């Protein structure tokens, strides 16, 4: 099946199966059925042949590279539950990418195969409460100490997306060095039923479409074996880069689809609404909102394509993914906000999907690195590059 066929099937699935459910429950995944809804939608995607388009082919996925994922993920993102249906929701999507690149053959069979098949969910446990790791991962305070045949993990985690109901947590813990030092972290594959692992509570964020919520967790003397280390000891931060850049870009893909839906709904409304002697869409101020949305969507797609080409070529793409993520998080929020304005009072009701799309997109300026942190990183690279004589 080529990419165009996958996109076409995804669009049909989203419009015929996903959107009616999303609209009925205003994008609230728990109200719509939670885990049971996930199973229902993924079965529909399985029957349509579009489940796990990014998963490795040898484990049942469609094996799409980053550039080819763009139109598929955007088509799925047109519905807030669409990514869940295709098994491309965060954090599972990023974990599939990470495990495919780093996991041992045994780990691939135990965790990656059922993850690609949609049989389990996972989470990525790195972020911690203050004074632990947040935007600055070097502040990692969760520790893993050596024991006979493995490790003992202690620490707390916060904002762990999808934690409630996950079967496994890719857990970052410090195995060397002191808090504030770069390096010295290791990734562990921790089964959710391992003694000492607890999901303490949900943080009730504004977004409501993420199955499993955003949770606080505690690790109390959690024992893991040596074969549950993901990759090499003390190499966790390096492996995190394998995941973070692509995961940021797939966030952009999914939210681009949602923003496009808000835009299309608003343009259709403006084209049909009569005001001041003509169509709303013929008024100059309305046209500016529409045009600016088209510009932001096109610019987002252009930056996304450039970053994904770099990733497909084997580059780290640290700068291009930071630039794309920062621009897109703000541009797509602007798209949803303008769409709200175009629809007037209806734009802030649940009569249209625009208000909930704006609600879901807003946290993207914080998730996967706040815009301010990315700007700090971009500015540091620019200064270093120019001072070293590598400017334009």
Secondary structure, DSSP 8 states (H G I E B T S, - for coil): --HHHHHHHHHHHIIIIIHHHHHHTTT-TTTTTTHHHHHHHHHHHHHHT-TTTTS-GGGTS----HHHHHHHHHHHHTSTTHHHHHT--TTHHHHHHHHHHH--HHHIIIIIHHHHTTS--EEEE---STTS-SS-GGG---EEEEETTEEEEEEEEEEEET-TT-SEEEEEEE-SS-TT-S--EEEEEEETTSTTEEEEEE---S---STT-EEEEEEEEEEEEGGGEESSTT-HHHHHHHHHHHHHHHHHHHHHHHHHHHHHHHHHHHHH-EETTEEGGGSHHHHHHHHHHHHHHHHHHHHHHHHHHHHHTT---HHHHHHHHHHHHHHHHHHHHHHHHHTGGGGGSTTSSHHHHHHHHHGGGTTTS-HHHHHHHHHHHHHHHHHTT---
